[in-house]
Amino acid sequence: MIKYLEKNFDEEVKGKKVLVDFFATWCGPCKMLAETLKEVEKEITIDIIKVDVDKFPDEASRYNVFSVPTIYLMDDLKILKTHTGYLNKEELKEFIK
């Protein structure tokens, strides 16, 4: 399921394995990745949390996000993997494994 961060990042992520997508609405590669996430969402079992860096700059700073899109695979707030830039469907599925 794709969810947009609305309030507290820690509450959304704590105790779960999630894919976090740090994005900006003005970012072309972010829009492309959003479409890929919609495709992959049907094939994966973890939640996708989308974080708009313009609405949540403190979270972007906290996780050292300097460019978008940046995705993190996290488990209970612990970063397992990170990637910056666009990934196609197969690359994204491999990243999540």
N, C-alpha and C positions, 0 to 999 in steps of 0.2 A: 504494500500500500504506500502511495506517495502522500506525504503530509508536509505542509508548509509550516515552518516554525512561526508561532504566533506569540509565545510568551517566554518560557524558561527552557533554555537549551538542555540543561542538566536533567530536568524532569522528563524530557522527551527521549533522552538517550540512555539514562542510567538504567542499568540492569538488563539491557537489550543489546543484541547484535544488530547494527544498522549501517546503512550506507548514507553518508552525509554529503550532500551536494551544496557547496558554497557557490552561489551564482549572483549575477546581476541582470536586471531586466533589459539593460541596454547592450548586453554582450552577445554577439552573434554566435560564437562557439557554445555559449551557455544554452541558447535556444536550440541548437542542434543536439546537444547532449540531453536536453529535456525530452526531445522526441525519442531518443534512444532509450532513455529511462522508462518512458511509457511502454515501449515495446518489451523491454526486459522485465518490467514489473510483473508481468503475467507468468514469468518463468522462474522467479526466485521466491524464496520464503522469508526474506528479511524486509523490514520496513525501509523506506527511503525518506529521509528528512531533508527538505530543501531549505536552505538558509540564505535569504537575500542579504548580501553583504552591505547594501545601502541602508537597510532597516536595522540590521544587527551588526554594526561595525565593531562592537566590543567582542563579539564571538569570533569574528574574522581575525581580529588582532590576537585574541587569546590562543587561537590555533594557527597563528603565523600564516594566514592566507594572504599572499601578496598579489596573486593574479587569479582570475576566474576563467573558466570553471576549475575548481579544485574539489576533488572528492576524497573522502576518508572512509575507510572501512573501519568501524569501531565496535568494540565489545565492552559494555559497561564503562563508557567514557575513555577507554584505553584505545589508542590508535594502533591498528594492526597493519594498515597499508594506506598509502597516499598516492595520488596522481593529480597532476595539473595538466589541463588541456582536454581536448575532445577525445573520446574513445568511441569506436563503432560498436555495434551490438556484440560481436564476438569478443572483442577486446574487453568490453565491460563485463561480460559474463565470466571471462577468465580472471579478471581483477577480483570479482566477488568470491570466487572459489576459495 
